[in-house]
Amino acid sequence: MRHVTMRFLTSLALLGCMLSLTAIAAGETEAEIRARLATQFPEISIDGLTPSPIDGLYEVRLGAQLAYVTADGQYLLQGDIYEVATRANLTEERRTSARAAAVDGVGESSMIVFGPEQADHTITVFTDIDCGYCRKLHREIEDYVDAGIRVRYMFFPRSGPNTESWTKADNVWCAEDRNSALTRAKAGEKIDSEDCGTTPVEQHYQMGQGFGIRGTPAIITETGTIIPGYVPADELLTYLEEG
């Protein structure tokens, strides 16, 4: 999905058109709204439809993407809602929790994980095998593990589909020992693996695009906060402890 944002907008536009014909009824439950949406627009997978902090405005969530529709379906809004008294960005708070939920929904069986299951902190890193700072981070993987940080890798070949970096990611996933293969690939070794069918690379890449990721490494904390770029283990631990 190379144009995630456009597809998101298109889906929401369809949703807005549909809602204008069948406005959200007073007292209608979320389950009833979801059922109607699923029936009339099965191509739109809505992960959340909830009242926003503003009366008459509903939050629509597709993955970690958020937008708002009015109850009568006449208006579709994109942007952030701030609470004036506290200056808190309420939309970003929701967006952050949505990212965390989306990442956890992938499941560790579709990731490459370094570190013990019981760790003080867990981060998820969108990585590109050919990215210099991704390689630097991985050369220091033991520093992160020793600091009590468990690292879960997801693939984000920045060059996109049908490129060498994408193929390298596929080959790493199809290797018998994925952890070893990833380490060797990041050291510049060519990994030759037999085709193992569908890999999670495309799913990871699409999710990263939906998060607005453009560069790697991109670190996602347990709370869903994005930390762009390489961060040394000690600095990252301080950030996670303070957060």
N, C-alpha and C positions, 0 to 999 in steps of 0.2 A: 504494500500500500504506500505508494510514493507520494500520494497527495492526501494524507490523512486529514489535514485541516479542511480541505475542500470537500472531501467526502462527509466529514462531520457536519459542515455547514449545510450540505445538500440534504443530509438526513434530517437535520433539525428543521430545514425549510419544509420538507414533506410533513414533518410532525406538526409544524405550525399550521399548515393548510388543513390537516386533518382535524386539529383541535378547533379550528374556526367553524367547522361543520358540526362538531360534537363537543361543545364546551364542557369543561369539567364541572360536574354538578355539585351543588352544595352538599356536603356530608358524604360524598362518594369516597370510598376507601381507595387506598393506593392500589390494592390488589385488583379492584374493579377497573381502575384506569389502565393498569398494566395489561389486563386481559383484553381490553378493547384495542389498545395499541398493537398488541401482538396479533390480533385477528385482522385488523385493517392494514397494518404495515409490518408484515413478518420480516422484511429485510432490515428493519431497524431494531437493533438489540439495545434496549435501554437498561442500563445497570442501576439507575436510580431516578425516581420521580418523586420529589418531596417539596413541601411548602418552603419557600425561602423566608428570610427574616422580614421581608416586605409583604404586607397583606396583598393577596391577589396575584402574587408572582410565584411561579413554581420553578424549582431548580430541576434541570434535566441533565443527567450524567450518562455519558457514553465512555466507559473506561475512566480515564482521568480527565477527560474533557468536560467542561461545564458550560452551560448557557442557561438562559431563563426564558420562560414563556408566560404570557399573561393567561389568566384563567379562561378568558374568552377566546384565546388562540389568535388574537389579532396582531400581537406584537411578539417578536423574538429579539431578545437582548443578549449581547455579549459584552463582557466587561466585569469589573470587580465591584463588589459591594463593600463599602467601608462603614463601620460604626463610628459616627461622628464623636461621640463622647470619649471613646477609648482610642480612636484612630486605628482600630484593629481592622485588618483586611479579612473579612469574613469569608470571602470567596477563596482566597489563598489557603485559609485554614481547611476548608472543605476539599480543595484541590489536592492539598498535601495528604490528607487522609485517604483520598481516592487513589492516589499513586501507591500508597502503602498497600491498600487492599488489592489493587491490580497486580502488583508484584507478587504478593503472597498467593494470589490466585493462580499464578503460573505453576507454582509448586517446585520444590527442590529437585524433583526427579527430572525436571527439564533444565536444570542448571548444573554448573560444575562448581563444586563447593570445596573450599580449603578451610580446615579448622575443625575442632571438635563440635559435636552437636550442642553441648552445654558450654556456651561462651558468654562472656559478659555483654557483648554487643555483636550484632549481625548487620553487615552492610551488603548491598547488592550493587555490583559494578557492571555497567554496560561497557564492554571492552571491544577493541579492534586489535586483532593479532598484529597488524603492521604499524600500530600507533606507538611512537617512541615513548611517550610517557606511560602508556599502558604497560609496555615492557619494563619500564623502570619500576612501576608499582609492583609488578609480579616478581621482579628480581628480589624485592624486599618482602615477599609474602610471609616469610617466617617472622619478620618483625611485627607484622599485623597480628599473626596468630599468637605470638608470644605476649602481645599487649592485650590479649583477650578479645580480639576482633575476628570474628568469623567472616570469611569473604565468599560471597556467592556471585559467580560470574554469569552474565547474560551477554549474548553476542550482539555487537552493533558495528558491522563492517561499514565504515563511513562511505565507501565508494559505491555501495548499493548492490543490488542483485546482478548476477552474471558478471562478476568481477573476480579477480584473483583473491582478494581478501575474503570475499564471501565463500569461495571454494575452500580456502584454508579453514574457515570456521566449520564448514560441513565436514571436512576430513577429520578435524579434531573430534567432533561429536561422534563420528563413526568409528573412531579408534577403540581398541579393546580397553585401554587404560586412558580415559579422557583426561584425568589430571596430569598424567605424565605427558600426554600428547600436547596439551595446552602449554605446559612448561617448555617443552622442546620447540614447539612452533614459535613461541615468543622469543626463543633464543636464536631463531632464524633457521631452524631445521625444517626440511620439507617432510610433511606427514602424508604418507600414502595409505589410504584406507579403502576398503571395499565399500561400495555403495550400500548404505544401510536403510535406504528409503527416506521418508520425510524426516527432516531434522527440525529442531526448534528455532533455527536461525531466523527464519522469516517472521515467526511470531515475536521473537525478541526485538527484531529490527522495527517491526510495525509498532510495538509498544513504545520503544524508544522515540520514534517519530511522534507518536501521540503525546509523549511527555515534553516534546519540544527540544529533545536532545540534538545537538549539532556536532559536538566534539566529544572526544573520549580521552581518558576515562571519565565516566559520569557516575558518581557515587550516590546511591539512594540509601538514606538512613532508615532505620526501623519505623520512624514516624512518617516517612514519605518525603522528607526534605531532599532536594537535589543539591549536591556539592559538585560543582563542575571542576574537572581537572584533577591532577595528582596532588595528594596531600600525604606527607610523611606519617608514619604510624603514630609517633608520639603526639603530633599536632592533631591528628584525627581523633585519637583517644581523648585528648583534652576537650575537643569540641563535643564528642559524644557524651562525655561525663557531665559537661556543663549543660547540655541540652536536655 
